[in-house]
Amino acid sequence: MIHKLALTRRSALALAVCAATLAGFPSLVQAQEAGVLRVASPWEYTSNEPTDTGFLMTRMQIAETLVMVEPDGRLVGGIAESWSVSDDKLTWRFKIRPGVLFHDGTPVTTEAAAASLRRSLSGESMQQIPVDQLTTDGDTLVLKTKTPFSHLPAVLVDYASVVLAPASWGADGKVSKVIGTGPFRITAIDGKNVIELARFDGYWGEKPKVARARHTAIPNGDTRTNVAVAGDQDIIFTTVPSATPRIDAAGQMKVVNLTIPRLRVMAFNSGLPQFSDVRVRRAISMAIDRKGIASAVLRHPGSAATQLLPAALPDWHDATLSAYAFDVAGANALLDQAGWTRGADGVRTKDGVRLAATLLTISNRPELTVMGTAMQAQLKAIGMELNVEPGPSAAIPAAIQAGTMQMTMFARTYVNVPEVVATIIPDFTRERSTWGTLNWPGRARIKALSDEYVQSFDESRKASLRREMLKIIHEEMPVTAVSWFEHTVAVNKRVKGLVIDPFEMRYMLHKVTLD
């Protein structure tokens, strides 16, 4: 079967995107920046390697993948204009789009695409592909798998698989410069913070409306707020939710938001004595006032999570699951039942172990620290002592891999590729994930279910498998969602035509115009 602009089933996302498309604002022209689209985000450019910073390459539309996803959830041709799978479901053929040029003017060939793809197979999602052979056949890239892998086109949306020109690699085999195919090309990089871009006039698709763009990394949330208040950028992604009234009141930028498939999630080391009993994990979840946090901290009451994934992902949201409860009395009863008794200081103990933990969280998402502090007070009511420790995002995967993680809270997108199972697999089927649980005994069951899921092309069976996986995660709580994510974006008055991508794959800058 041949897919051109193949459709996914995420119609709910399509509706959300329509609501988030921005009309123009009145003009605010700063003459010295008249031709430059100024974009800021928390994310520093730390490496040329796609497995590291490929997400920034695709968001800024510097580099592209074989398959792309539109903001409404449709899988569409990127560098590959179409694809097909054999009757035995083991051989996929991706036809390379004719006329695509790299930024150095050389044409994209199947050999170049295959070379980039081979390098990307160590990426978090890409390593899931059971690759048997990767070859070329004229204008077609041929990928054979050892077993059926039904969502292969969705996985090829992964930013790690961006296609770069052969001249991108140095003699040491590392990427020395990024030469992509996107609508913007890099003209200069200033350390980790600034990337200067120019419109690529040889682009195969819709040309950008602006001639130049600049990305500036502003990791500190308070600094992003101050910049937004001053109006010193055109678009600022991932603003601090609580700062929205202040930004809007300043009048230079307007904050818009969209519920996206990213979560603020709390995860446990289920191998520790204080978290090995599911009753303890449930009690902790029951002690968290999600609605209060969503209202007071996030300024968006509707973001309080009721289960792992929001209704914006209809395939992975099960309305029959009971919503997360806020029940302090019930939580205390569960802990009593599990044998945890209060000491003189109010903290519970069992067999000499205190019900205490350090919660690692991410400093460049400042709302997480505030949420953690609120949870610290709420968990005290059930006899748990929580220490909140913000730090760089790399600290959480490092602690998980070292086995020192106790609890974490982080922002996790479940559409790194537009098929949630590609994130379920690394987060819930391994003893030590990159982002997620640690030492959870239920991982073997999720692995068996996900193995069957990825090999199945039967949509009704896959729906049943999704429900089974969601039920296990919901009931056993190796992680618990605290809030669903509102992607908050501050937009300057001079910006017109911005569309927010709920998949966070592209910033859709090619559609933007400036007054």
C-alpha positions in Angstrom: 0.0 0.0 0.0 1.3 3.4 -1.0 0.8 6.4 1.4 0.9 10.0 0.1 0.0 12.4 2.9 -1.2 9.5 5.0 -3.7 10.4 7.7 -3.5 9.6 11.4 -6.6 9.4 13.6 -5.9 12.3 15.8 -8.8 14.5 14.8 -9.0 16.0 18.3 -5.6 17.6 17.7 -6.7 19.1 14.5 -9.5 21.0 16.3 -7.0 22.2 18.9 -4.7 23.5 16.3 -7.3 25.5 14.6 -8.1 27.2 17.9 -4.4 28.0 18.3 -3.8 29.6 14.9 -3.0 33.2 15.6 -4.5 36.2 13.9 -2.2 39.2 13.4 -1.6 41.8 16.0 -1.2 45.6 15.4 2.2 46.7 14.2 5.2 47.1 16.5 8.2 47.6 14.3 11.7 47.8 15.7 13.7 49.2 12.8 17.1 47.6 13.7 15.4 44.2 13.6 12.9 44.8 10.8 13.9 41.9 8.7 14.8 39.4 11.5 12.3 37.0 13.1 13.6 36.8 16.7 12.7 33.5 18.4 13.6 32.5 21.9 13.2 29.3 23.9 14.8 27.6 27.0 16.9 25.3 24.8 20.6 25.7 24.3 22.5 24.5 21.2 24.9 22.1 22.9 26.0 20.0 20.0 25.8 19.4 16.2 24.8 15.8 16.7 21.1 15.1 15.8 20.6 12.6 18.6 21.4 15.5 21.0 20.0 18.7 19.5 18.1 17.4 16.5 14.9 18.6 18.2 16.2 22.2 17.8 17.2 21.6 14.2 13.7 20.4 13.3 11.9 23.1 15.4 13.9 25.8 13.8 13.3 24.1 10.5 17.0 23.7 9.6 16.9 20.0 9.0 14.2 17.6 8.0 13.3 13.9 8.3 12.0 11.4 5.7 8.5 11.7 7.1 7.0 14.7 8.9 3.8 15.3 10.9 1.5 18.3 10.3 0.1 20.1 13.3 -3.3 18.4 12.7 -1.7 15.0 13.2 -1.3 13.9 9.5 1.8 12.0 8.6 3.1 13.7 5.4 6.0 13.2 3.1 9.1 15.1 4.0 12.3 14.2 2.2 10.4 11.0 1.2 7.4 11.9 -0.9 5.7 8.5 -0.4 6.1 5.1 1.1 4.8 1.6 0.9 5.0 -1.7 2.8 5.2 -5.2 1.4 2.4 -7.8 1.9 4.5 -9.6 4.5 4.9 -6.3 6.4 8.7 -6.7 6.5 9.9 -4.4 3.6 9.3 -0.7 3.5 10.1 1.5 0.5 10.5 5.2 0.8 10.7 7.2 -2.4 13.0 10.2 -2.1 11.4 13.4 -3.3 13.0 14.7 -6.5 14.6 18.1 -6.5 15.4 18.4 -2.8 18.7 20.2 -2.2 21.0 20.5 0.8 21.9 23.9 1.9 25.3 23.6 0.2 23.5 23.2 -3.1 24.1 19.4 -3.5 21.1 17.2 -4.3 19.7 14.8 -1.7 20.3 11.2 -2.8 19.1 7.9 -1.5 22.7 7.2 -0.4 22.9 10.4 1.6 19.5 9.6 3.2 20.6 6.1 4.1 23.8 7.3 5.6 22.0 9.7 7.9 19.4 7.1 8.8 22.1 4.6 9.8 23.7 7.1 12.1 20.4 7.8 13.8 19.6 4.3 14.8 21.0 4.8 18.3 18.4 7.4 19.1 15.8 6.7 21.8 12.9 6.0 19.4 15.0 4.9 16.4 16.7 2.1 18.3 13.3 0.4 18.6 13.2 -0.4 14.8 14.1 -4.1 14.3 16.3 -3.3 11.3 17.4 -6.2 9.2 18.8 -4.4 6.1 18.9 -0.8 4.9 19.7 -0.5 1.2 18.9 1.8 -1.8 17.2 1.0 -5.0 17.4 3.9 -7.5 15.4 6.8 -6.0 14.0 4.6 -3.2 15.4 3.8 0.2 14.5 0.2 1.2 14.3 -0.7 4.9 13.7 -4.4 5.8 12.8 -5.3 9.3 13.3 -8.6 11.2 9.7 -8.5 12.5 6.7 -6.4 11.5 6.9 -2.9 12.8 3.6 -1.2 12.1 4.4 2.4 13.0 7.7 2.7 11.2 6.7 5.9 9.2 5.8 7.6 12.5 9.1 6.7 14.1 10.9 8.2 11.1 9.5 11.6 12.3 12.0 11.4 15.1 14.3 14.4 15.1 17.4 12.0 15.5 16.8 10.9 11.9 17.2 14.2 10.2 19.0 13.9 6.8 22.2 15.8 6.6 24.5 16.4 3.6 27.7 14.2 3.3 29.8 17.4 3.9 28.3 17.7 7.4 30.6 15.0 8.8 34.2 15.6 9.6 37.1 13.1 9.3 36.4 11.9 12.8 32.9 10.8 11.8 31.2 13.5 13.9 29.0 16.2 12.6 31.2 19.3 12.2 28.5 21.5 10.6 24.8 21.1 10.0 23.9 21.2 6.4 20.3 20.3 6.2 17.4 20.7 3.7 15.0 22.9 5.7 13.5 26.3 4.7 16.1 28.0 6.9 19.9 27.5 6.8 22.5 28.3 9.5 24.7 31.3 8.8 26.4 31.6 12.2 26.4 30.0 15.6 27.4 32.0 18.7 28.2 29.5 21.5 25.3 27.7 23.0 22.9 30.6 22.9 22.5 32.1 19.4 21.8 30.6 16.0 21.6 33.0 13.0 19.5 31.7 10.1 18.7 32.8 6.6 15.9 31.8 4.2 17.0 28.9 1.9 15.8 30.0 -1.5 16.4 26.6 -2.9 13.9 25.0 -0.5 11.6 22.4 -2.1 8.5 23.3 -0.2 6.7 26.5 1.0 9.2 29.3 1.2 9.5 31.3 4.4 8.0 34.8 4.4 10.9 36.3 6.4 14.4 36.5 5.0 16.3 36.0 8.3 15.6 34.5 11.7 17.5 34.2 15.0 17.1 31.7 17.8 18.3 32.7 21.3 18.4 30.3 24.2 17.1 31.8 27.4 17.2 29.0 29.9 16.0 31.0 32.9 12.3 31.3 33.2 12.3 34.7 35.0 14.6 36.1 32.3 12.2 34.9 29.6 9.4 36.7 31.4 11.3 39.9 31.6 12.2 39.7 27.9 8.6 39.1 27.1 7.5 42.1 29.2 9.9 44.3 27.4 8.9 42.9 24.0 12.5 42.2 23.0 11.7 39.0 21.1 9.1 38.2 18.4 8.2 34.7 19.7 9.1 33.2 23.0 8.3 29.5 23.5 7.7 27.9 26.9 7.0 31.0 29.0 6.3 30.6 32.7 2.5 30.0 33.1 2.2 32.1 36.2 3.8 35.1 34.4 1.0 35.2 31.7 -1.0 38.1 33.4 2.2 40.2 33.8 3.2 39.6 30.1 -0.2 40.4 28.8 -0.5 43.5 31.0 2.8 44.9 29.7 1.2 45.1 26.2 4.2 44.3 24.1 3.5 40.5 23.7 0.4 38.3 24.1 0.6 34.9 25.6 -1.3 32.1 23.8 -1.6 28.5 24.9 -2.6 25.1 23.6 -3.0 21.8 25.5 -0.4 19.5 24.1 0.5 15.8 24.6 3.3 16.8 27.1 2.8 16.0 30.8 4.2 17.1 34.1 4.9 13.6 35.5 6.1 12.3 38.9 8.0 9.1 38.7 9.2 6.7 41.4 12.1 4.3 42.0 9.9 1.3 42.7 12.8 -0.7 44.0 13.2 1.5 47.1 11.4 0.1 50.2 9.4 3.3 50.6 7.9 2.9 47.0 7.9 -0.8 46.4 4.3 -1.1 47.7 1.8 0.1 45.2 -0.3 1.3 48.1 2.3 3.9 48.9 2.5 5.2 45.4 -1.3 5.4 45.3 -1.4 7.2 48.6 1.1 9.8 47.3 -1.0 10.3 44.2 -4.1 10.7 46.3 -2.4 13.4 48.5 -1.7 15.7 45.6 -4.2 18.4 45.0 -3.9 18.6 41.3 -6.7 21.0 40.7 -5.3 23.4 43.4 -1.8 23.3 41.7 -3.3 23.8 38.3 -5.2 26.8 39.4 -2.7 28.5 41.8 0.6 27.6 40.1 -0.2 27.0 36.5 -3.1 29.4 36.2 -5.0 26.9 34.1 -7.5 24.8 36.0 -8.2 22.5 33.1 -4.6 21.2 33.1 -5.1 19.0 36.2 -4.5 15.5 35.0 -7.1 12.8 35.6 -5.0 10.0 34.0 -1.7 9.6 32.2 -2.6 11.1 28.9 -5.1 13.8 27.9 -8.2 13.5 25.7 -6.2 15.4 23.0 -4.7 11.9 22.3 -8.0 10.0 21.8 -6.3 6.7 21.0 -4.4 6.8 24.3 -7.0 8.3 26.6 -9.4 5.8 28.3 -12.5 7.5 29.6 -13.5 4.4 31.5 -10.5 4.7 33.9 -11.3 6.3 37.3 -9.9 9.8 37.6 -7.0 10.4 39.9 -8.6 11.1 43.3 -7.6 13.9 45.8 -8.4 12.2 49.1 -6.0 12.8 52.1 -8.0 10.7 54.4 -8.0 7.8 52.0 -4.3 8.2 51.5 -3.6 8.1 55.2 -5.8 4.9 55.4 -3.8 3.3 52.7 -0.5 4.0 54.4 -1.9 2.7 57.7 -2.9 -0.4 56.0 0.5 -0.8 54.4 2.2 -0.6 57.9 3.6 2.9 57.8 3.3 4.5 61.2 3.9 8.2 62.2 6.9 9.0 64.3 7.2 11.9 66.9 8.2 14.3 64.1 5.1 13.3 62.0 7.0 11.4 59.4 6.0 7.8 58.8 8.4 4.9 59.1 8.3 1.2 58.5 11.1 -1.3 59.4 13.4 1.6 60.2 12.8 3.3 56.8 11.5 6.8 56.7 8.8 7.7 54.2 11.1 10.4 52.7 12.6 11.2 49.3 14.4 13.7 47.3 12.4 14.9 44.3 14.7 15.8 41.4 13.2 18.3 39.0 14.3 20.6 36.1 15.3 24.2 36.8 14.7 25.5 33.3 11.0 24.8 33.8 10.6 26.9 36.9 6.9 25.9 37.5 8.1 22.4 38.3 10.0 23.7 41.4 7.0 25.7 42.5 4.8 22.6 42.0 7.3 20.5 43.9 7.2 22.9 46.8 3.4 22.8 46.9 3.5 19.0 46.8 6.0 19.0 49.7 3.4 20.7 51.9 0.6 18.4 50.7 2.6 15.2 51.3 3.4 16.3 54.8 -0.3 15.8 55.6 0.1 12.1 55.0 3.4 11.8 56.9 5.9 12.0 54.0 9.0 14.2 53.9 9.9 15.5 50.5 13.0 17.4 49.6 12.8 19.3 46.3 16.0 19.5 44.3 15.9 21.5 41.0 18.8 21.1 38.6 19.8 20.7 34.9 17.6 18.3 32.8 20.5 16.0 32.3 20.6 15.2 36.0 17.4 13.2 35.9 18.5 10.6 33.2 21.9 10.5 34.9 20.3 9.6 38.3 18.1 7.0 36.7 21.0 5.3 35.0 23.1 5.5 38.2 20.2 4.0 40.2 20.3 6.9 42.7 16.9 8.4 41.6 14.3 8.3 44.4 11.5 10.5 42.9 11.5 12.8 39.9 9.2 15.3 38.3 9.7 16.4 34.8 8.0 17.5 31.6 7.6 14.5 29.2 6.2 14.6 25.7 4.5 11.4 24.7 4.7 12.3 21.0 8.4 12.4 20.4 7.2 10.6 17.4 3.4 10.7 16.5 2.8 7.2 18.0 2.6 7.1 21.8 3.9 3.5 22.0 7.3 4.7 20.9 7.5 6.6 24.2 5.8 3.9 26.3 8.5 1.4 25.3 11.5 3.3 26.7 9.7 4.6 29.7 7.9 1.5 30.9 9.6 -1.6 29.6 13.1 -1.1 30.9 14.6 -1.6 34.3 16.2 1.9 33.9 14.5 4.2 31.5 15.9 7.5 30.3 12.8 9.4 31.5 10.4 7.6 33.8 10.3 4.8 36.2 13.0 2.8 37.8 12.9 -0.8 39.0 9.2 -1.3 38.3 8.3 -5.0 38.2 5.4 -4.4 35.9 7.7 -3.6 33.0 7.6 -7.2 31.7 3.9 -7.1 31.1 4.1 -3.8 29.3 6.9 -5.1 27.2 4.9 -8.2 26.1 1.9 -6.0 25.2 3.9 -3.4 23.4 5.8 -6.1 21.5 2.5 -7.4 20.2 1.3 -3.9 19.5 4.2 -2.8 17.3 3.9 -6.0 15.2 0.2 -5.7 14.7 -1.5 -4.1 11.7 -5.0 -4.9 13.1 -6.4 -1.7 14.5 -9.0 -3.3 16.7 -6.4 -5.5 18.3 -4.2 -2.5 18.8 -7.0 -0.6 20.5 -7.4 -3.5 23.0 -3.7 -3.5 23.7 -3.7 0.2 24.3 -6.4 -0.2 26.9 -4.5 -3.0 28.6 -1.3 -1.0 28.8 -3.1 2.1 30.1 -4.9 0.2 32.8 -1.7 -1.4 34.1 0.1 2.0 34.3 -3.0 3.7 35.8 -3.5 1.1 38.5 0.1 0.4 39.5 1.4 4.0 39.2 5.1 3.6 38.3 4.5 7.2 37.3 1.6 9.5 38.0 0.7 12.6 35.9 0.3 15.8 37.9 -0.8 18.1 35.1 -1.3 18.0 31.4 0.7 20.7 29.6 -0.4 24.0 28.3 2.2 25.1 25.7 2.6 28.8 26.5 4.0 31.1 23.8 4.5 34.8 24.0 3.9 36.5 20.6 5.0 40.0 19.7 2.4 42.4 18.3 4.3 42.6 14.9 3.9 38.8 14.3 1.2 37.5 12.0 0.4 33.9 10.9 1.9 31.8 13.7 0.6 28.3 14.1 1.4 26.3 17.2 2.3 22.7 16.6 1.1 20.5 19.4 3.7 17.9 18.5 6.4 20.5 19.0 8.2 19.1 15.9 8.3 22.4 14.0 7.9 26.0 15.1 6.1 26.6 11.7 8.2 29.8 11.2 7.9 29.6 7.4 4.3 30.8 7.8 5.2 33.9 9.9 5.2 37.4 8.6 6.3 40.6 10.4 4.7 44.0 10.3 
